[in-house]
Amino acid sequence: MTEVASGVEARVEALFKAHVVGGSVQRATALASGEDGMGPFASAGAIAPPYDPDALCDLFEHSSSLRPNVDAYVTNIDGFGHRYEPAIELEGDDVDQRVADAMVLERAVAGDADNPDADVPEPKEDEIAARRQELRRLSRIEKARLETFFGFCCHEHSFVDLRRRTRQDLEVTGNAYWEVLRDARGRIARFVYVPAHTVRLLPLDAEPVEVEERVRVSPVSYDTVTVARRLRRYVQLEGAACVFFRSFGDPRIVSRRSGKVVESEDALREQDGPAHELIHFAIHSPRSPYGVPRWVGNLLSVLGSRSSEEVNYLYFESKSVPPLALLVSGGKLSEQSVPRIERFIEENIKGKKNFHRILILEAEGAANASESAKAKIEIVPLTQVQQKDGLFQAYDERNIDKVGSSFRVPRLLRGDSRDLNRSTAEAALRFAEDQVFAPERDEFDFMINRRILPDMGIRFWRFRSQTPVTRDPERTSDMVTQLVRVGVLTPEEGRMLASDIFNRELAKIGDDWVKRPITLTLAGVQTSSVDLWPDSGKDLTVQAKQLLALRTALETEEQGLASRRLELARAYHREGEPERVMVPDAEFDRWFGDDVATEAK
């Protein structure tokens, strides 16, 4: 068993040396600029990236400081899923006003183009009611479509996993790509992850292309406009062949094999087809259409840390100072003793069973040596001049902090919890969420809401990435409870806050009590069921003055009722006349005895 384990360890160690030590640093220091490393991409006319994506990926795999920062971005930005928010609230008290405003905007867009300042007629109540019912029906259908699409928009993994892979590529190479697949009717059907290191960009086309874009004209409707844009194509190295893509939204037919624009699919050659669309994510660089990773400014720190780790690793095999020295004076060791000592040290002093093994040394004295010059053997330890710990530890720690500052990620999220308590940890998490993760999350949501959902025809819902639950649940619960109790929030608004805090969609409650302050519900006042003053012409909302008038009326009624009760009591009891109660003789005798009864008789 020991021999098998030793063999496995030797093979792993050899593999580690062959593929890791030295290779990543040499490759990363030769980051491509210009046409170096382009290979087949150059013949396809692709633009050379400022940094070789393959080398960046290798460096990411072999760096001890990049992985924690990138994983913090992946988990906190894209790892908590998403939800759907209504573009227009169709359940509130002011739903009719919202629907009316949307109808006015739609009529203004569809109005007379020659007279844009003309007054738009206000919709009537029956039109608003019909439109409201239609919007509610369409909204339910759209939400079902959204849930079905994002639940099955990837072949072998979830949409969350697609986002996580995209974020990792974006932070490592500065670029990420999605391939968009459409069905026979031209609707988006699937998203396919495309490795960033396999894709290159072609130059922008010289001639602009007319592209139809959908812009929102009201909360629930779009208008189609035509704009001229210069588009680009993309090329991916798939084995030994190149595969071309067109930009997302490009209406042209592009050959998948040659990248050329053709008039129709009939003009494509055999075993060819139209190129699919590609969505390009990038960390903006002012000098290149490619994205540039945010940590590239600390590239030397990453390389330096890697070199220092290799020096420390190779020390165990290439150390120059032995642990001890064997000194012989006044004589010499025999030729047979030297290999026997070496073999004994290598084989017989390891392990606890050899802890007390004795080493016997023999030396030969000189033939003409005097009595005072006998041969002596002395063992001198050299551990004081050996390396006690890894070299460049402070340098490596400083490099890790510099790489972390490039991502602006606190130490806690990188797995370092030194010198932290609850207060500092909460402050660090709040800073990272507000200043780092939330803006990146909003940028991704903007892309989905601006490009993907309009292409799908989604009008009533917006895509919203969920956030990590970094709030104190007890503190937040107490705050919401107090606000609901004093009537600042209605129960429905409190449920909305709870949905945002706990990242789950709570079921809708259609009862009227959730739309009123809880204080009125507990007092038994139905604000929208009965009109206490039907002739007042006011709305169903009970005003403060009406409540005061109701209280005065109740007090007056109570006083009148008490007066009527007193008059009724006086009617049965005439003042000045004693009241007589007739008692049977037997009962009277039992009360007062026979003597009193006889005397009374």
Sequence and secondary structure as in RCSB ss.txt:
>XXXX:A:sequence
MTEVASGVEARVEALFKAHVVGGSVQRATALASGEDGMGPFASAGAIAPPYDPDALCDLFEHSSSLRPNVDAYVT
NIDGFGHRYEPAIELEGDDVDQRVADAMVLERAVAGDADNPDADVPEPKEDEIAARRQELRRLSRIEKARLETFF
GFCCHEHSFVDLRRRTRQDLEVTGNAYWEVLRDARGRIARFVYVPAHTVRLLPLDAEPVEVEERVRVSPVSYDTV
TVARRLRRYVQLEGAACVFFRSFGDPRIVSRRSGKVVESEDALREQDGPAHELIHFAIHSPRSPYGVPRWVGNLL
SVLGSRSSEEVNYLYFESKSVPPLALLVSGGKLSEQSVPRIERFIEENIKGKKNFHRILILEAEGAANASESAKA
KIEIVPLTQVQQKDGLFQAYDERNIDKVGSSFRVPRLLRGDSRDLNRSTAEAALRFAEDQVFAPERDEFDFMINR
RILPDMGIRFWRFRSQTPVTRDPERTSDMVTQLVRVGVLTPEEGRMLASDIFNRELAKIGDDWVKRPITLTLAGV
QTSSVDLWPDSGKDLTVQAKQLLALRTALETEEQGLASRRLELARAYHREGEPERVMVPDAEFDRWFGDDVATEA
K
>XXXX:A:secstr
 HHHHHHHHHHHHHHHHHHTTTHHHHHHTT   TTTT THHHHTT    SS HHHHHHHHHH TTHHHHHHHHHH
HHHSS EEEEESS SSSTTHHHHHHHHHHHHHHHTS TT TTS      HHHHHHHHHHHHHHHHHHHHHHHHHH
HSSSSSS HHHHHHHHHHHHHHHSEEEEEEEE TTS EEEEEEE GGGEEE    SS EEEEEEEEEETTEEEEE
EEEE   EEEEEETTEEEEEEETT  SEEBTTT  EESSGGGS TT  B  EEEEEE  BTTBSS   TTGGGHH
HHHHHHHHHHHHHHHHHH  S SEEEEEESEEE TTHHHHHHHHHHHSS SGGGTT      EEE TT  GGG  
EEEEEE GGGS  S TTHHHHHHHHHHHHHHHT  GGGGT  TT  HHHHHHHHHHHIIIIIHHHHHHHHHHIII
IIHHHHT  SEEEEE     S HHHHHHHHHHHHHTTSS HHHHHHHHHHHHTS      SGGGGS HHHHHTT 
 TTT  S TTS   SS  HHHHHHHHHHHHHHHHHHHHHHHHHHHHTS TTS       HHHHHHHH HHHHHHH
 
